[in-house]
Amino acid sequence: MEITDNDAITIRSLIENQLAAFKKDDAQGAFAFASPGIQAQFGTPENFMQMVKISYPSVYCPRSVFFEKITTIQENITQPVLLLAPDGVPLRALYLMEKQPDNAWRINGCFLVSVESKEI
């Protein structure tokens, strides 16, 4: 799938808005950026928010965020984002993006991978 500059801007904005919703503890807002499949998996915004708080503290409350170049990983449009976790450990979040039938983008998952670096 070809990603246009507009797609890249939209995807970055979507992730930034979800991170802002997490920061405000806005479960409904954060949940709205998730794909229908993720929403079905968690059922409610509260379940989704609880999972993020427990399993993804670096996404829930990053100290800093740096967007890298969008790529394709195993046929998934993926937005890599460097995060500085609350404990100072750098991580790379790989956001899997999904284009909806109405051409809107949604977040269809996030995987954290370690970054070879010293604690900051």
A tleap script that builds the chain and sets N, CA, C and O, in Angstrom:
source leaprc.protein.ff14SB
mol = sequence {
  NMET GLU ILE THR ASP ASN ASP ALA ILE THR
  ILE ARG SER LEU ILE GLU ASN GLN LEU ALA
  ALA PHE LYS LYS ASP ASP ALA GLN GLY ALA
  PHE ALA PHE ALA SER PRO GLY ILE GLN ALA
  GLN PHE GLY THR PRO GLU ASN PHE MET GLN
  MET VAL LYS ILE SER TYR PRO SER VAL TYR
  CYS PRO ARG SER VAL PHE PHE GLU LYS ILE
  THR THR ILE GLN GLU ASN ILE THR GLN PRO
  VAL LEU LEU LEU ALA PRO ASP GLY VAL PRO
  LEU ARG ALA LEU TYR LEU MET GLU LYS GLN
  PRO ASP ASN ALA TRP ARG ILE ASN GLY CYS
  PHE LEU VAL SER VAL GLU SER LYS GLU CILE
}
set mol.1.N position { 0.847 -1.188 0.000 }
set mol.1.CA position { 0.000 0.000 0.000 }
set mol.1.C position { 0.884 1.241 0.000 }
set mol.1.O position { 1.837 1.340 0.773 }
set mol.2.N position { 0.562 2.159 -0.855 }
set mol.2.CA position { 1.298 3.412 -0.953 }
set mol.2.C position { 0.796 4.385 0.121 }
set mol.2.O position { -0.407 4.592 0.279 }
set mol.3.N position { 1.741 4.968 0.845 }
set mol.3.CA position { 1.397 5.934 1.889 }
set mol.3.C position { 1.716 7.327 1.375 }
set mol.3.O position { 2.859 7.624 1.027 }
set mol.4.N position { 0.711 8.168 1.329 }
set mol.4.CA position { 0.902 9.545 0.881 }
set mol.4.C position { 1.393 10.405 2.050 }
set mol.4.O position { 1.356 9.982 3.205 }
set mol.5.N position { 1.850 11.613 1.731 }
set mol.5.CA position { 2.235 12.551 2.789 }
set mol.5.C position { 1.047 12.840 3.697 }
set mol.5.O position { 1.207 12.959 4.911 }
set mol.6.N position { -0.154 12.954 3.110 }
set mol.6.CA position { -1.356 13.201 3.909 }
set mol.6.C position { -1.627 12.034 4.861 }
set mol.6.O position { -1.992 12.241 6.018 }
set mol.7.N position { -1.443 10.797 4.360 }
set mol.7.CA position { -1.608 9.626 5.224 }
set mol.7.C position { -0.645 9.706 6.406 }
set mol.7.O position { -1.038 9.484 7.551 }
set mol.8.N position { 0.615 10.023 6.120 }
set mol.8.CA position { 1.628 10.089 7.172 }
set mol.8.C position { 1.275 11.144 8.215 }
set mol.8.O position { 1.430 10.913 9.414 }
set mol.9.N position { 0.805 12.289 7.761 }
set mol.9.CA position { 0.405 13.365 8.684 }
set mol.9.C position { -0.795 12.918 9.519 }
set mol.9.O position { -0.835 13.146 10.728 }
set mol.10.N position { -1.762 12.286 8.873 }
set mol.10.CA position { -2.963 11.809 9.570 }
set mol.10.C position { -2.603 10.760 10.622 }
set mol.10.O position { -3.106 10.807 11.744 }
set mol.11.N position { -1.742 9.822 10.263 }
set mol.11.CA position { -1.336 8.756 11.184 }
set mol.11.C position { -0.616 9.347 12.392 }
set mol.11.O position { -0.903 8.977 13.531 }
set mol.12.N position { 0.315 10.262 12.147 }
set mol.12.CA position { 1.034 10.884 13.265 }
set mol.12.C position { 0.056 11.629 14.191 }
set mol.12.O position { 0.138 11.515 15.414 }
set mol.13.N position { -0.848 12.373 13.602 }
set mol.13.CA position { -1.829 13.124 14.384 }
set mol.13.C position { -2.704 12.185 15.223 }
set mol.13.O position { -3.001 12.468 16.384 }
set mol.14.N position { -3.105 11.083 14.626 }
set mol.14.CA position { -3.926 10.089 15.326 }
set mol.14.C position { -3.207 9.560 16.578 }
set mol.14.O position { -3.789 9.487 17.661 }
set mol.15.N position { -1.948 9.199 16.406 }
set mol.15.CA position { -1.165 8.672 17.537 }
set mol.15.C position { -0.934 9.760 18.578 }
set mol.15.O position { -1.053 9.511 19.778 }
set mol.16.N position { -0.603 10.968 18.119 }
set mol.16.CA position { -0.414 12.083 19.066 }
set mol.16.C position { -1.689 12.337 19.865 }
set mol.16.O position { -1.632 12.578 21.071 }
set mol.17.N position { -2.842 12.282 19.193 }
set mol.17.CA position { -4.115 12.504 19.887 }
set mol.17.C position { -4.418 11.389 20.878 }
set mol.17.O position { -4.961 11.647 21.952 }
set mol.18.N position { -4.072 10.145 20.526 }
set mol.18.CA position { -4.297 9.061 21.478 }
set mol.18.C position { -3.377 9.221 22.691 }
set mol.18.O position { -3.810 9.021 23.826 }
set mol.19.N position { -2.118 9.578 22.458 }
set mol.19.CA position { -1.194 9.807 23.578 }
set mol.19.C position { -1.696 10.937 24.474 }
set mol.19.O position { -1.588 10.855 25.697 }
set mol.20.N position { -2.247 11.994 23.865 }
set mol.20.CA position { -2.804 13.112 24.640 }
set mol.20.C position { -4.004 12.647 25.463 }
set mol.20.O position { -4.184 13.078 26.602 }
set mol.21.N position { -4.823 11.770 24.886 }
set mol.21.CA position { -5.980 11.236 25.622 }
set mol.21.C position { -5.510 10.395 26.813 }
set mol.21.O position { -6.088 10.480 27.896 }
set mol.22.N position { -4.467 9.587 26.620 }
set mol.22.CA position { -3.930 8.814 27.747 }
set mol.22.C position { -3.462 9.749 28.855 }
set mol.22.O position { -3.726 9.514 30.034 }
set mol.23.N position { -2.769 10.806 28.466 }
set mol.23.CA position { -2.226 11.761 29.443 }
set mol.23.C position { -3.337 12.395 30.286 }
set mol.23.O position { -3.144 12.689 31.465 }
set mol.24.N position { -4.515 12.603 29.657 }
set mol.24.CA position { -5.659 13.200 30.358 }
set mol.24.C position { -6.552 12.162 31.028 }
set mol.24.O position { -7.588 12.505 31.598 }
set mol.25.N position { -6.148 10.880 30.958 }
set mol.25.CA position { -6.979 9.787 31.469 }
set mol.25.C position { -8.348 9.749 30.790 }
set mol.25.O position { -9.355 9.425 31.419 }
set mol.26.N position { -8.369 10.081 29.515 }
set mol.26.CA position { -9.600 10.109 28.723 }
set mol.26.C position { -9.750 8.760 28.008 }
set mol.26.O position { -9.341 8.604 26.857 }
set mol.27.N position { -10.341 7.801 28.707 }
set mol.27.CA position { -10.484 6.449 28.166 }
set mol.27.C position { -11.311 6.456 26.884 }
set mol.27.O position { -10.938 5.804 25.909 }
set mol.28.N position { -12.414 7.173 26.871 }
set mol.28.CA position { -13.289 7.237 25.697 }
set mol.28.C position { -12.536 7.802 24.496 }
set mol.28.O position { -12.619 7.266 23.390 }
set mol.29.N position { -11.806 8.885 24.724 }
set mol.29.CA position { -11.043 9.512 23.655 }
set mol.29.C position { -9.973 8.590 23.103 }
set mol.29.O position { -9.841 8.462 21.886 }
set mol.30.N position { -9.207 7.943 23.972 }
set mol.30.CA position { -8.135 7.038 23.540 }
set mol.30.C position { -8.707 5.847 22.776 }
set mol.30.O position { -8.153 5.428 21.760 }
set mol.31.N position { -9.807 5.312 23.266 }
set mol.31.CA position { -10.457 4.138 22.666 }
set mol.31.C position { -10.956 4.442 21.253 }
set mol.31.O position { -10.975 3.559 20.395 }
set mol.32.N position { -11.360 5.691 21.014 }
set mol.32.CA position { -11.913 6.093 19.714 }
set mol.32.C position { -10.888 5.966 18.586 }
set mol.32.O position { -11.271 5.844 17.422 }
set mol.33.N position { -9.590 5.993 18.913 }
set mol.33.CA position { -8.545 5.903 17.899 }
set mol.33.C position { -8.174 4.462 17.568 }
set mol.33.O position { -7.407 4.215 16.638 }
set mol.34.N position { -8.716 3.514 18.325 }
set mol.34.CA position { -8.431 2.097 18.100 }
set mol.34.C position { -9.303 1.555 16.969 }
set mol.34.O position { -10.418 2.026 16.745 }
set mol.35.N position { -8.777 0.564 16.269 }
set mol.35.CA position { -9.522 -0.062 15.179 }
set mol.35.C position { -10.736 -0.810 15.726 }
set mol.35.O position { -10.785 -1.124 16.915 }
set mol.36.N position { -11.712 -1.095 14.872 }
set mol.36.CA position { -12.874 -1.870 15.326 }
set mol.36.C position { -12.479 -3.215 15.956 }
set mol.36.O position { -13.112 -3.656 16.915 }
set mol.37.N position { -11.446 -3.861 15.427 }
set mol.37.CA position { -11.010 -5.136 15.982 }
set mol.37.C position { -10.477 -4.999 17.399 }
set mol.37.O position { -10.760 -5.837 18.254 }
set mol.38.N position { -9.712 -3.953 17.650 }
set mol.38.CA position { -9.185 -3.693 19.006 }
set mol.38.C position { -10.348 -3.327 19.927 }
set mol.38.O position { -10.402 -3.788 21.067 }
set mol.39.N position { -11.272 -2.509 19.444 }
set mol.39.CA position { -12.424 -2.138 20.273 }
set mol.39.C position { -13.237 -3.369 20.640 }
set mol.39.O position { -13.693 -3.496 21.776 }
set mol.40.N position { -13.421 -4.281 19.680 }
set mol.40.CA position { -14.174 -5.511 19.966 }
set mol.40.C position { -13.433 -6.380 20.973 }
set mol.40.O position { -14.049 -7.005 21.836 }
set mol.41.N position { -12.109 -6.417 20.860 }
set mol.41.CA position { -11.302 -7.237 21.771 }
set mol.41.C position { -11.440 -6.773 23.223 }
set mol.41.O position { -11.512 -7.602 24.130 }
set mol.42.N position { -11.478 -5.460 23.451 }
set mol.42.CA position { -11.519 -4.937 24.817 }
set mol.42.C position { -12.914 -4.564 25.288 }
set mol.42.O position { -13.144 -4.457 26.493 }
set mol.43.N position { -13.841 -4.367 24.380 }
set mol.43.CA position { -15.232 -4.161 24.756 }
set mol.43.C position { -15.585 -2.767 25.215 }
set mol.43.O position { -16.519 -2.159 24.693 }
set mol.44.N position { -14.849 -2.246 26.188 }
set mol.44.CA position { -15.174 -0.921 26.726 }
set mol.44.C position { -13.911 -0.057 26.785 }
set mol.44.O position { -12.796 -0.576 26.852 }
set mol.45.N position { -14.099 1.261 26.761 }
set mol.45.CA position { -12.951 2.157 26.905 }
set mol.45.C position { -12.195 1.917 28.215 }
set mol.45.O position { -10.969 2.023 28.260 }
set mol.46.N position { -12.928 1.597 29.267 }
set mol.46.CA position { -12.298 1.379 30.572 }
set mol.46.C position { -11.393 0.144 30.563 }
set mol.46.O position { -10.294 0.172 31.117 }
set mol.47.N position { -11.858 -0.939 29.931 }
set mol.47.CA position { -11.020 -2.143 29.816 }
set mol.47.C position { -9.755 -1.846 29.020 }
set mol.47.O position { -8.662 -2.284 29.380 }
set mol.48.N position { -9.919 -1.098 27.936 }
set mol.48.CA position { -8.790 -0.735 27.088 }
set mol.48.C position { -7.782 0.096 27.878 }
set mol.48.O position { -6.582 -0.179 27.847 }
set mol.49.N position { -8.273 1.109 28.583 }
set mol.49.CA position { -7.397 1.994 29.359 }
set mol.49.C position { -6.659 1.220 30.449 }
set mol.49.O position { -5.472 1.452 30.678 }
set mol.50.N position { -7.344 0.314 31.110 }
set mol.50.CA position { -6.716 -0.488 32.163 }
set mol.50.C position { -5.581 -1.330 31.585 }
set mol.50.O position { -4.514 -1.429 32.189 }
set mol.51.N position { -5.806 -1.937 30.416 }
set mol.51.CA position { -4.770 -2.743 29.770 }
set mol.51.C position { -3.558 -1.878 29.436 }
set mol.51.O position { -2.422 -2.292 29.667 }
set mol.52.N position { -3.786 -0.685 28.897 }
set mol.52.CA position { -2.674 0.193 28.530 }
set mol.52.C position { -1.891 0.606 29.775 }
set mol.52.O position { -0.660 0.584 29.760 }
set mol.53.N position { -2.576 0.978 30.839 }
set mol.53.CA position { -1.899 1.389 32.082 }
set mol.53.C position { -1.001 0.274 32.614 }
set mol.53.O position { 0.123 0.527 33.047 }
set mol.54.N position { -1.501 -0.954 32.579 }
set mol.54.CA position { -0.758 -2.080 33.153 }
set mol.54.C position { 0.337 -2.588 32.207 }
set mol.54.O position { 1.474 -2.800 32.630 }
set mol.55.N position { -0.003 -2.779 30.942 }
set mol.55.CA position { 0.914 -3.436 30.007 }
set mol.55.C position { 1.799 -2.482 29.208 }
set mol.55.O position { 2.847 -2.883 28.702 }
set mol.56.N position { 1.386 -1.234 29.094 }
set mol.56.CA position { 2.109 -0.269 28.264 }
set mol.56.C position { 2.340 1.061 28.999 }
set mol.56.O position { 1.911 2.104 28.505 }
set mol.57.N position { 3.005 1.053 30.162 }
set mol.57.CA position { 3.203 2.315 30.882 }
set mol.57.C position { 3.988 3.350 30.072 }
set mol.57.O position { 3.790 4.553 30.245 }
set mol.58.N position { 4.870 2.889 29.194 }
set mol.58.CA position { 5.643 3.844 28.391 }
set mol.58.C position { 4.768 4.529 27.337 }
set mol.58.O position { 5.076 5.643 26.915 }
set mol.59.N position { 3.689 3.880 26.912 }
set mol.59.CA position { 2.730 4.487 25.986 }
set mol.59.C position { 1.741 5.349 26.768 }
set mol.59.O position { 1.342 6.422 26.316 }
set mol.60.N position { 1.359 4.872 27.929 }
set mol.60.CA position { 0.387 5.593 28.759 }
set mol.60.C position { 0.955 6.926 29.262 }
set mol.60.O position { 0.249 7.933 29.318 }
set mol.61.N position { 2.233 6.913 29.622 }
set mol.61.CA position { 2.801 8.119 30.231 }
set mol.61.C position { 4.270 8.306 29.825 }
set mol.61.O position { 5.156 8.241 30.678 }
set mol.62.N position { 4.536 8.537 28.529 }
set mol.62.CA position { 5.934 8.690 28.099 }
set mol.62.C position { 6.528 10.024 28.556 }
set mol.62.O position { 5.825 11.029 28.669 }
set mol.63.N position { 7.829 10.010 28.814 }
set mol.63.CA position { 8.520 11.258 29.149 }
set mol.63.C position { 8.829 12.052 27.889 }
set mol.63.O position { 8.866 13.282 27.922 }
set mol.64.N position { 9.051 11.354 26.774 }
set mol.64.CA position { 9.241 12.036 25.493 }
set mol.64.C position { 8.829 11.105 24.360 }
set mol.64.O position { 8.748 9.888 24.528 }
set mol.65.N position { 8.569 11.711 23.196 }
set mol.65.CA position { 8.044 10.993 22.035 }
set mol.65.C position { 8.761 11.526 20.788 }
set mol.65.O position { 8.888 12.737 20.608 }
set mol.66.N position { 9.229 10.609 19.931 }
set mol.66.CA position { 9.876 11.004 18.677 }
set mol.66.C position { 9.388 10.087 17.566 }
set mol.66.O position { 9.568 8.871 17.633 }
set mol.67.N position { 8.772 10.669 16.547 }
set mol.67.CA position { 8.229 9.893 15.430 }
set mol.67.C position { 9.318 9.609 14.402 }
set mol.67.O position { 10.065 10.503 14.004 }
set mol.68.N position { 9.394 8.350 13.981 }
set mol.68.CA position { 10.318 7.942 12.940 }
set mol.68.C position { 9.551 7.804 11.620 }
set mol.68.O position { 8.350 8.068 11.563 }
set mol.69.N position { 10.244 7.393 10.575 }
set mol.69.CA position { 9.636 7.265 9.250 }
set mol.69.C position { 8.699 6.053 9.202 }
set mol.69.O position { 9.051 4.964 9.657 }
set mol.70.N position { 7.518 6.258 8.652 }
set mol.70.CA position { 6.555 5.168 8.487 }
set mol.70.C position { 7.173 4.099 7.589 }
set mol.70.O position { 7.887 4.398 6.632 }
set mol.71.N position { 6.879 2.855 7.924 }
set mol.71.CA position { 7.413 1.731 7.170 }
set mol.71.C position { 6.336 0.656 7.022 }
set mol.71.O position { 5.221 0.808 7.522 }
set mol.72.N position { 6.672 -0.402 6.348 }
set mol.72.CA position { 5.782 -1.549 6.244 }
set mol.72.C position { 6.491 -2.741 6.870 }
set mol.72.O position { 7.615 -3.068 6.490 }
set mol.73.N position { 5.843 -3.387 7.823 }
set mol.73.CA position { 6.381 -4.580 8.477 }
set mol.73.C position { 5.368 -5.697 8.288 }
set mol.73.O position { 4.224 -5.588 8.730 }
set mol.74.N position { 5.784 -6.761 7.638 }
set mol.74.CA position { 4.908 -7.901 7.341 }
set mol.74.C position { 3.560 -7.434 6.773 }
set mol.74.O position { 2.495 -7.839 7.238 }
set mol.75.N position { 3.643 -6.585 5.771 }
set mol.75.CA position { 2.482 -6.056 5.055 }
set mol.75.C position { 1.569 -5.172 5.897 }
set mol.75.O position { 0.441 -4.889 5.494 }
set mol.76.N position { 2.044 -4.731 7.066 }
set mol.76.CA position { 1.287 -3.805 7.911 }
set mol.76.C position { 1.934 -2.425 7.837 }
set mol.76.O position { 3.142 -2.286 8.028 }
set mol.77.N position { 1.123 -1.408 7.558 }
set mol.77.CA position { 1.612 -0.034 7.644 }
set mol.77.C position { 1.936 0.209 9.111 }
set mol.77.O position { 1.081 0.044 9.981 }
set mol.78.N position { 3.189 0.606 9.379 }
set mol.78.CA position { 3.671 0.691 10.755 }
set mol.78.C position { 4.332 2.037 10.998 }
set mol.78.O position { 5.189 2.473 10.229 }
set mol.79.N position { 3.918 2.694 12.088 }
set mol.79.CA position { 4.521 3.958 12.500 }
set mol.79.C position { 5.420 3.686 13.717 }
set mol.79.O position { 4.919 3.475 14.821 }
set mol.80.N position { 6.752 3.691 13.515 }
set mol.80.CA position { 7.649 3.542 14.666 }
set mol.80.C position { 7.728 4.862 15.442 }
set mol.80.O position { 7.845 5.936 14.853 }
set mol.81.N position { 7.664 4.761 16.765 }
set mol.81.CA position { 7.741 5.926 17.633 }
set mol.81.C position { 8.721 5.610 18.759 }
set mol.81.O position { 8.547 4.635 19.491 }
set mol.82.N position { 9.750 6.442 18.890 }
set mol.82.CA position { 10.669 6.272 20.011 }
set mol.82.C position { 10.046 6.937 21.232 }
set mol.82.O position { 9.629 8.094 21.185 }
set mol.83.N position { 9.992 6.185 22.316 }
set mol.83.CA position { 9.413 6.684 23.567 }
set mol.83.C position { 10.460 6.604 24.661 }
set mol.83.O position { 11.281 5.687 24.687 }
set mol.84.N position { 10.425 7.562 25.554 }
set mol.84.CA position { 11.216 7.478 26.773 }
set mol.84.C position { 10.230 7.126 27.875 }
set mol.84.O position { 9.374 7.931 28.242 }
set mol.85.N position { 10.362 5.904 28.401 }
set mol.85.CA position { 9.434 5.413 29.425 }
set mol.85.C position { 9.548 6.244 30.697 }
set mol.85.O position { 10.533 6.959 30.881 }
set mol.86.N position { 8.550 6.159 31.579 }
set mol.86.CA position { 8.600 6.904 32.832 }
set mol.86.C position { 9.861 6.613 33.657 }
set mol.86.O position { 10.337 7.475 34.396 }
set mol.87.N position { 10.399 5.389 33.526 }
set mol.87.CA position { 11.597 5.021 34.284 }
set mol.87.C position { 12.894 5.381 33.554 }
set mol.87.O position { 13.976 5.016 34.012 }
set mol.88.N position { 12.799 6.090 32.426 }
set mol.88.CA position { 13.978 6.536 31.703 }
set mol.88.C position { 14.502 5.561 30.669 }
set mol.88.O position { 15.534 5.825 30.051 }
set mol.89.N position { 13.826 4.442 30.463 }
set mol.89.CA position { 14.270 3.450 29.489 }
set mol.89.C position { 13.698 3.794 28.114 }
set mol.89.O position { 12.488 3.975 27.980 }
set mol.90.N position { 14.555 3.887 27.088 }
set mol.90.CA position { 14.042 4.150 25.741 }
set mol.90.C position { 13.445 2.879 25.136 }
set mol.90.O position { 13.994 1.787 25.278 }
set mol.91.N position { 12.321 3.047 24.466 }
set mol.91.CA position { 11.648 1.936 23.787 }
set mol.91.C position { 11.161 2.420 22.434 }
set mol.91.O position { 10.950 3.614 22.219 }
set mol.92.N position { 10.989 1.477 21.531 }
set mol.92.CA position { 10.375 1.801 20.247 }
set mol.92.C position { 8.998 1.157 20.228 }
set mol.92.O position { 8.857 -0.055 20.391 }
set mol.93.N position { 7.988 1.990 20.025 }
set mol.93.CA position { 6.618 1.494 19.876 }
set mol.93.C position { 6.344 1.376 18.384 }
set mol.93.O position { 6.521 2.334 17.630 }
set mol.94.N position { 5.911 0.198 17.969 }
set mol.94.CA position { 5.550 -0.024 16.575 }
set mol.94.C position { 4.025 -0.034 16.486 }
set mol.94.O position { 3.373 -1.003 16.873 }
set mol.95.N position { 3.478 1.052 15.974 }
set mol.95.CA position { 2.029 1.184 15.845 }
set mol.95.C position { 1.587 0.589 14.517 }
set mol.95.O position { 1.990 1.063 13.455 }
set mol.96.N position { 0.761 -0.448 14.575 }
set mol.96.CA position { 0.202 -1.048 13.371 }
set mol.96.C position { -1.061 -0.273 13.017 }
set mol.96.O position { -1.971 -0.136 13.835 }
set mol.97.N position { -1.100 0.227 11.791 }
set mol.97.CA position { -2.202 1.076 11.369 }
set mol.97.C position { -3.122 0.313 10.423 }
set mol.97.O position { -2.681 -0.559 9.675 }
set mol.98.N position { -4.399 0.654 10.471 }
set mol.98.CA position { -5.383 -0.005 9.620 }
set mol.98.C position { -6.272 1.053 8.979 }
set mol.98.O position { -6.869 1.882 9.667 }
set mol.99.N position { -6.352 1.013 7.651 }
set mol.99.CA position { -7.225 1.941 6.937 }
set mol.99.C position { -8.622 1.345 6.895 }
set mol.99.O position { -8.800 0.194 6.498 }
set mol.100.N position { -9.601 2.120 7.301 }
set mol.100.CA position { -10.984 1.677 7.384 }
set mol.100.C position { -11.679 1.834 6.030 }
set mol.100.O position { -11.164 2.527 5.153 }
set mol.101.N position { -12.839 1.201 5.850 }
set mol.101.CA position { -13.577 1.336 4.587 }
set mol.101.C position { -13.897 2.794 4.217 }
set mol.101.O position { -14.031 3.124 3.039 }
set mol.102.N position { -14.017 3.664 5.236 }
set mol.102.CA position { -14.292 5.078 4.958 }
set mol.102.C position { -13.000 5.880 4.745 }
set mol.102.O position { -13.025 7.109 4.684 }
set mol.103.N position { -11.867 5.161 4.633 }
set mol.103.CA position { -10.527 5.736 4.428 }
set mol.103.C position { -9.934 6.397 5.669 }
set mol.103.O position { -8.864 7.001 5.589 }
set mol.104.N position { -10.607 6.296 6.811 }
set mol.104.CA position { -10.031 6.798 8.060 }
set mol.104.C position { -8.982 5.800 8.561 }
set mol.104.O position { -9.127 4.593 8.366 }
set mol.105.N position { -7.951 6.297 9.193 }
set mol.105.CA position { -6.932 5.431 9.789 }
set mol.105.C position { -7.263 5.163 11.251 }
set mol.105.O position { -7.785 6.040 11.939 }
set mol.106.N position { -6.969 3.977 11.722 }
set mol.106.CA position { -7.140 3.609 13.131 }
set mol.106.C position { -5.922 2.788 13.565 }
set mol.106.O position { -5.245 2.172 12.741 }
set mol.107.N position { -5.662 2.792 14.854 }
set mol.107.CA position { -4.551 2.031 15.427 }
set mol.107.C position { -5.016 0.596 15.637 }
set mol.107.O position { -6.012 0.348 16.317 }
set mol.108.N position { -4.290 -0.340 15.050 }
set mol.108.CA position { -4.691 -1.745 15.106 }
set mol.108.C position { -3.725 -2.583 15.946 }
set mol.108.O position { -3.624 -3.795 15.759 }
set mol.109.N position { -3.033 -1.944 16.852 }
set mol.109.CA position { -2.120 -2.656 17.734 }
set mol.109.C position { -0.843 -1.864 17.918 }
set mol.109.O position { -0.528 -0.960 17.145 }
set mol.110.N position { -0.118 -2.227 18.963 }
set mol.110.CA position { 1.137 -1.566 19.281 }
set mol.110.C position { 2.051 -2.591 19.932 }
set mol.110.O position { 1.666 -3.278 20.878 }
set mol.111.N position { 3.258 -2.680 19.412 }
set mol.111.CA position { 4.254 -3.579 19.987 }
set mol.111.C position { 5.435 -2.760 20.459 }
set mol.111.O position { 5.867 -1.833 19.773 }
set mol.112.N position { 5.959 -3.093 21.623 }
set mol.112.CA position { 7.127 -2.404 22.146 }
set mol.112.C position { 8.360 -3.266 21.934 }
set mol.112.O position { 8.356 -4.464 22.219 }
set mol.113.N position { 9.412 -2.642 21.432 }
set mol.113.CA position { 10.681 -3.334 21.263 }
set mol.113.C position { 11.770 -2.510 21.939 }
set mol.113.O position { 11.699 -1.282 21.989 }
set mol.114.N position { 12.769 -3.202 22.454 }
set mol.114.CA position { 13.828 -2.493 23.162 }
set mol.114.C position { 14.703 -1.734 22.177 }
set mol.114.O position { 14.802 -2.084 21.001 }
set mol.115.N position { 15.325 -0.703 22.683 }
set mol.115.CA position { 16.264 0.114 21.922 }
set mol.115.C position { 17.606 -0.047 22.609 }
set mol.115.O position { 17.711 0.134 23.822 }
set mol.116.N position { 18.630 -0.385 21.844 }
set mol.116.CA position { 19.961 -0.543 22.430 }
set mol.116.C position { 20.486 0.824 22.860 }
set mol.116.O position { 20.913 1.628 22.032 }
set mol.117.N position { 20.449 1.069 24.152 }
set mol.117.CA position { 20.906 2.361 24.663 }
set mol.117.C position { 21.049 2.250 26.172 }
set mol.117.O position { 20.549 1.313 26.795 }
set mol.118.N position { 21.736 3.218 26.741 }
set mol.118.CA position { 21.848 3.285 28.192 }
set mol.118.C position { 20.651 4.014 28.750 }
set mol.118.O position { 20.000 4.796 28.057 }
set mol.119.N position { 20.368 3.748 30.014 }
set mol.119.CA position { 19.265 4.459 30.671 }
set mol.119.C position { 19.596 5.942 30.737 }
set mol.119.O position { 20.740 6.327 30.976 }
set mol.120.N position { 18.592 6.756 30.523 }
set mol.120.CA position { 18.794 8.210 30.503 }
set mol.120.C position { 18.337 8.794 31.822 }
set mol.120.O position { 18.418 10.006 32.021 }
savepdb mol mol.pdb
quit
